[in-house]
């Protein structure tokens, strides 16, 4: 450990000893702790006041998506045993944002999903298990752990006494396992009375990946009056590679809801089935919204990756007259 990091850690530890919130600029010194440094942090953490633990856990979870050069996995793992549900929820958010790929997390996450008293913690545990399910599909998770996660998520979704929020997050997480059993659960969720469950069913359709089965409901949802439904339908269209959705997605790039616009733009970049898509993405590079311009740039990069003739189309566009570019 370099001297600068040691100095920052010492200041942070002293703040915890005094029961005070550490200086914000020292927080990143908690990255990649091990050995005695991690053990000392854990001891001080257990003795710190609840408000300090809660605030520090929240701060770490907030910065995690924006600081990929830092990792707080061991700290987040430690926080899973914290008596404060808000600390545990923040730790789960952090683990999800780091896309934690440690199979040893399955057991504590399953325990939280099955038995924690706070609904927010159980829902967050389900969302974090989604990354481990994806690992299992890639063969990066021991088979026993994969099935442990799958069974826990299925049980949580099927539990009629469980909250809608936990049941929907469990369905979203387990959908990647595929198969007819999960497809039947998705179909039932799509017919549910609760709007939130139907929205999660659309997400699950995209994760499930059965294009032929889900094409029709996803296409219908693209024309919904509900922006949340349109958003999830756009995302699912991209995941399912629905060429048939392209006209609707092109329309949604002008949607009144900016998040729907973003989802449609990224879906078009993924589908990448025609030069018309590329031309629309190019026009969006001049959009008045900075976010839309950035998303369009990302979608163009996806287009170049996924379109089999992207390079040829690009070369043609460079020399053909404007009235010939469509040919």
C-alpha positions as CSV (number, residue, x, y, z in Angstrom):
1,X,0.0,0.0,0.0
2,X,1.4,3.4,-1.0
3,X,2.0,6.1,1.6
4,X,-0.7,8.4,0.2
5,X,-3.4,5.7,0.5
6,X,-2.2,4.8,4.0
7,X,-2.5,8.4,5.1
8,X,-6.0,8.6,3.8
9,X,-7.0,5.4,5.4
10,X,-5.6,6.5,8.8
11,X,-7.7,9.7,8.6
12,X,-10.8,7.6,7.7
13,X,-10.2,5.1,10.5
14,X,-9.7,7.9,13.0
15,X,-13.0,9.4,11.9
16,X,-14.8,6.1,12.4
17,X,-13.2,5.7,15.9
18,X,-14.6,9.1,16.8
19,X,-18.0,8.1,15.5
20,X,-17.8,10.7,12.7
21,X,-18.4,10.6,9.0
22,X,-15.0,10.4,7.1
23,X,-13.9,13.2,4.8
24,X,-15.5,12.5,1.4
25,X,-12.2,12.7,-0.4
26,X,-10.8,9.8,1.6
27,X,-13.6,7.3,0.8
28,X,-11.9,5.9,-2.3
29,X,-9.0,4.7,-0.1
30,X,-11.4,1.9,0.9
31,X,-10.9,0.4,-2.5
32,X,-9.3,-3.1,-2.8
33,X,-8.6,-3.5,0.9
34,X,-7.3,-6.9,2.1
35,X,-5.5,-8.4,5.1
36,X,-5.1,-6.3,8.2
37,X,-6.5,-3.1,6.5
38,X,-9.7,-4.9,5.8
39,X,-9.9,-6.4,9.2
40,X,-9.3,-3.1,10.9
41,X,-12.0,-1.4,8.8
42,X,-14.4,-4.2,9.7
43,X,-13.8,-3.8,13.4
44,X,-14.3,0.0,13.3
45,X,-17.3,-0.4,11.1
46,X,-19.1,-2.6,13.6
47,X,-18.5,0.0,16.4
48,X,-19.5,3.1,14.3
49,X,-22.9,4.7,14.8
50,X,-25.7,3.7,12.6
51,X,-26.0,7.0,10.8
52,X,-22.3,7.0,9.9
53,X,-22.5,3.4,8.6
54,X,-25.6,4.2,6.6
55,X,-24.2,7.4,5.1
56,X,-20.9,5.8,4.2
57,X,-22.6,2.8,2.6
58,X,-24.8,5.1,0.6
59,X,-21.8,7.1,-0.6
60,X,-19.9,4.0,-1.7
61,X,-22.9,2.7,-3.6
62,X,-23.4,6.1,-5.3
63,X,-19.9,6.4,-6.6
64,X,-19.5,2.8,-7.6
65,X,-21.1,3.1,-11.1
66,X,-18.9,6.1,-11.9
67,X,-15.6,4.9,-10.6
68,X,-14.7,1.6,-12.3
69,X,-11.1,2.0,-11.3
70,X,-12.1,1.3,-7.7
71,X,-13.6,-1.8,-6.2
72,X,-15.4,-2.1,-2.8
73,X,-16.5,-5.7,-3.2
74,X,-15.1,-6.9,0.1
75,X,-16.6,-4.0,2.0
76,X,-20.0,-4.5,0.4
77,X,-19.8,-8.2,1.2
78,X,-19.0,-7.3,4.8
79,X,-22.0,-5.0,5.0
80,X,-24.4,-7.8,4.1
81,X,-24.4,-8.7,7.8
82,X,-25.1,-5.2,9.0
83,X,-28.1,-4.9,11.4
84,X,-29.4,-1.8,9.5
85,X,-31.5,-2.7,6.4
86,X,-30.5,0.5,4.7
87,X,-26.9,-0.4,4.9
88,X,-27.6,-3.9,3.5
89,X,-29.6,-2.4,0.7
90,X,-26.9,0.0,-0.2
91,X,-24.3,-2.8,-0.2
92,X,-26.5,-4.9,-2.6
93,X,-26.8,-1.9,-4.9
94,X,-23.1,-1.6,-4.9
95,X,-22.6,-5.3,-5.6
96,X,-25.0,-5.1,-8.5
97,X,-23.3,-2.0,-10.0
98,X,-19.9,-3.8,-9.7
99,X,-21.6,-6.8,-11.4
100,X,-20.1,-8.9,-8.6
101,X,-19.0,-12.3,-10.0
102,X,-18.0,-14.1,-6.9
103,X,-19.9,-17.4,-6.6
104,X,-19.5,-17.3,-2.8
105,X,-22.1,-14.5,-2.8
106,X,-24.9,-16.9,-3.8
107,X,-25.4,-18.3,-0.3
108,X,-25.6,-15.0,1.6
109,X,-27.8,-13.5,-1.2
110,X,-30.2,-16.4,-1.1
111,X,-30.3,-16.1,2.7
112,X,-31.3,-12.4,2.4
113,X,-33.9,-13.2,-0.3
114,X,-35.5,-15.9,1.8
115,X,-35.4,-14.4,5.2
116,X,-34.6,-10.7,5.6
117,X,-37.4,-8.7,7.2
118,X,-37.1,-5.7,4.9
119,X,-38.8,-5.9,1.5
120,X,-36.3,-3.5,-0.1
121,X,-33.4,-5.9,1.0
122,X,-35.2,-8.9,-0.4
123,X,-35.8,-7.2,-3.7
124,X,-32.3,-5.9,-3.9
125,X,-31.0,-9.4,-3.2
126,X,-33.0,-10.7,-6.2
127,X,-31.6,-8.0,-8.5
128,X,-28.1,-8.9,-7.5
129,X,-28.6,-12.6,-8.0
130,X,-29.4,-11.7,-11.6
131,X,-25.7,-11.2,-12.3
132,X,-24.8,-14.5,-10.8
133,X,-27.5,-16.3,-12.9
134,X,-25.8,-14.8,-16.0
135,X,-22.5,-16.1,-14.8
136,X,-24.0,-19.6,-14.5
137,X,-25.2,-19.5,-18.1
138,X,-21.6,-18.7,-19.1
139,X,-20.3,-21.7,-17.1
140,X,-18.6,-19.4,-14.6
141,X,-20.6,-20.6,-11.6
142,X,-20.6,-24.0,-9.9
143,X,-23.7,-25.9,-11.0
144,X,-24.9,-26.4,-7.4
145,X,-24.7,-22.6,-6.8
146,X,-26.5,-21.8,-10.0
147,X,-29.4,-24.1,-9.1
148,X,-29.4,-22.8,-5.6
149,X,-29.9,-19.3,-6.9
150,X,-32.5,-20.4,-9.5
151,X,-34.6,-22.3,-7.0
152,X,-34.5,-19.4,-4.5
153,X,-35.7,-16.9,-7.2
154,X,-38.4,-19.2,-8.4
155,X,-39.6,-19.8,-4.9
156,X,-39.7,-16.1,-4.2
157,X,-41.6,-15.3,-7.4
158,X,-44.2,-18.1,-6.7
159,X,-44.7,-17.1,-3.1
160,X,-48.2,-15.6,-3.0
161,X,-47.5,-14.1,0.4
162,X,-44.5,-12.2,-0.9
163,X,-44.7,-8.6,-2.1
164,X,-45.2,-7.7,-5.7
165,X,-41.9,-5.8,-5.7
166,X,-39.9,-8.9,-4.6
167,X,-41.8,-11.3,-6.8
168,X,-41.3,-9.1,-9.9
169,X,-37.5,-8.7,-9.3
170,X,-37.2,-12.4,-8.8
171,X,-38.9,-13.1,-12.1
172,X,-36.6,-10.6,-13.9
173,X,-33.5,-12.3,-12.4
174,X,-34.5,-15.9,-13.1
175,X,-35.8,-15.2,-16.7
176,X,-32.3,-15.7,-18.2
177,X,-32.5,-19.4,-17.3
178,X,-35.0,-19.8,-20.1
179,X,-37.2,-22.9,-20.7
180,X,-40.9,-23.5,-20.8
181,X,-41.5,-23.4,-17.0
182,X,-40.2,-19.9,-16.7
183,X,-42.0,-18.9,-20.0
184,X,-45.3,-19.9,-18.4
185,X,-44.5,-17.7,-15.3
186,X,-43.7,-14.8,-17.6
187,X,-47.0,-15.3,-19.5
188,X,-48.9,-15.3,-16.2
189,X,-47.1,-12.2,-15.0
190,X,-48.0,-10.4,-18.2
191,X,-51.6,-11.1,-17.5
192,X,-51.4,-10.0,-13.8
193,X,-53.5,-7.2,-12.4
194,X,-50.5,-5.2,-11.1
195,X,-49.0,-2.9,-13.7
196,X,-45.5,-3.3,-12.2
197,X,-45.7,-7.1,-12.6
198,X,-46.7,-6.7,-16.3
199,X,-43.8,-4.3,-16.8
200,X,-41.4,-6.8,-15.3
201,X,-42.9,-9.5,-17.5
202,X,-41.8,-7.5,-20.6
203,X,-38.3,-7.2,-19.2
204,X,-38.3,-10.9,-18.5
205,X,-39.3,-11.6,-22.1
206,X,-36.2,-9.9,-23.4
207,X,-34.0,-11.8,-20.8
208,X,-35.7,-15.1,-21.6
209,X,-34.7,-14.7,-25.2
210,X,-37.4,-16.7,-27.1
211,X,-37.9,-14.5,-30.1
212,X,-40.8,-16.5,-31.6
213,X,-42.7,-16.7,-28.3
214,X,-42.4,-13.0,-27.3
215,X,-42.5,-11.2,-30.6
216,X,-46.2,-10.5,-30.6
217,X,-46.6,-9.1,-27.0
218,X,-43.5,-7.0,-27.3
219,X,-44.6,-5.5,-30.6
220,X,-48.0,-4.6,-29.1
221,X,-46.3,-3.0,-26.0
222,X,-44.3,-0.7,-28.2
223,X,-47.6,1.2,-28.9
224,X,-48.7,1.4,-25.3
225,X,-49.8,4.7,-23.8
226,X,-47.7,3.9,-20.7
227,X,-44.1,5.2,-21.1
228,X,-42.7,2.5,-18.7
229,X,-44.3,-0.2,-20.9
230,X,-42.9,1.4,-24.1
231,X,-39.5,1.6,-22.5
232,X,-39.3,-2.1,-21.5
233,X,-40.8,-3.1,-24.9
234,X,-38.0,-1.2,-26.6
235,X,-35.3,-2.8,-24.5
236,X,-36.8,-6.3,-25.1
237,X,-37.0,-5.6,-28.8
238,X,-33.2,-5.1,-28.8
239,X,-32.5,-8.1,-26.7
240,X,-34.7,-10.3,-29.0
241,X,-33.3,-8.8,-32.2
242,X,-36.8,-8.0,-33.5
243,X,-36.4,-6.8,-37.1
244,X,-40.2,-6.4,-37.2
245,X,-40.0,-3.8,-34.4
246,X,-37.7,-1.4,-36.4
247,X,-40.5,0.9,-37.8
248,X,-42.0,1.3,-34.3
249,X,-38.6,1.9,-32.8
250,X,-37.8,4.5,-35.4
251,X,-40.9,6.3,-34.3
252,X,-40.0,6.0,-30.6
253,X,-36.7,7.9,-31.2
254,X,-39.0,10.9,-31.2
255,X,-41.0,9.8,-28.2
256,X,-42.1,12.4,-25.6
257,X,-40.4,10.4,-22.9
258,X,-36.6,10.8,-23.1
259,X,-35.9,7.4,-21.5
260,X,-38.1,5.7,-24.1
261,X,-36.1,7.5,-26.8
262,X,-32.8,6.3,-25.3
263,X,-34.1,2.7,-25.1
264,X,-35.3,2.8,-28.7
265,X,-32.0,4.2,-30.0
266,X,-29.9,1.5,-28.3
267,X,-32.3,-1.2,-29.5
268,X,-31.9,0.0,-33.1
269,X,-28.1,-0.1,-32.7
270,X,-28.4,-3.6,-31.5
271,X,-30.8,-4.8,-34.2
272,X,-28.7,-3.0,-36.9
273,X,-30.7,-4.5,-39.8
274,X,-30.7,-1.7,-42.3
275,X,-29.0,1.4,-43.6
276,X,-32.2,3.3,-42.6
277,X,-31.3,2.7,-39.0
278,X,-27.8,4.0,-39.4
279,X,-29.1,7.2,-41.1
280,X,-31.5,7.8,-38.3
281,X,-28.8,7.3,-35.7
282,X,-26.6,9.8,-37.6
283,X,-29.3,12.5,-37.5
284,X,-29.6,12.0,-33.7
285,X,-25.9,13.0,-33.3
286,X,-27.2,16.5,-33.8
287,X,-30.1,16.2,-31.3
288,X,-30.6,19.1,-28.9
289,X,-30.3,16.8,-26.0
290,X,-26.7,16.0,-25.0
291,X,-27.8,12.6,-23.5
292,X,-29.5,11.6,-26.7
293,X,-26.4,12.6,-28.7
294,X,-24.3,10.4,-26.4
295,X,-26.7,7.5,-26.7
296,X,-26.9,7.8,-30.5
297,X,-23.1,7.6,-30.6
298,X,-23.2,4.4,-28.5
299,X,-25.9,3.0,-30.7
300,X,-23.8,3.7,-33.8
301,X,-20.9,1.8,-32.3
302,X,-23.3,-1.1,-31.7
303,X,-24.5,-0.9,-35.3
304,X,-21.0,-1.2,-36.6
305,X,-20.4,-4.2,-34.3
306,X,-23.6,-6.1,-35.2
307,X,-24.4,-5.2,-38.8
308,X,-22.8,-7.8,-41.1
309,X,-22.3,-5.2,-43.9
310,X,-21.6,-2.2,-41.8
311,X,-18.2,-1.5,-43.3
312,X,-19.5,-1.9,-46.8
313,X,-22.4,0.5,-46.1
314,X,-20.0,3.0,-44.5
315,X,-17.8,3.0,-47.6
316,X,-20.8,3.4,-49.9
317,X,-22.1,6.3,-48.0
318,X,-18.7,8.1,-48.4
319,X,-18.8,8.2,-52.2
320,X,-22.4,7.7,-53.5
321,X,-24.4,10.8,-54.3
322,X,-27.1,11.5,-51.7
323,X,-29.9,10.3,-54.0
324,X,-28.2,7.0,-54.5
325,X,-27.3,6.2,-50.9
326,X,-30.6,4.4,-50.3
327,X,-29.9,1.9,-53.2
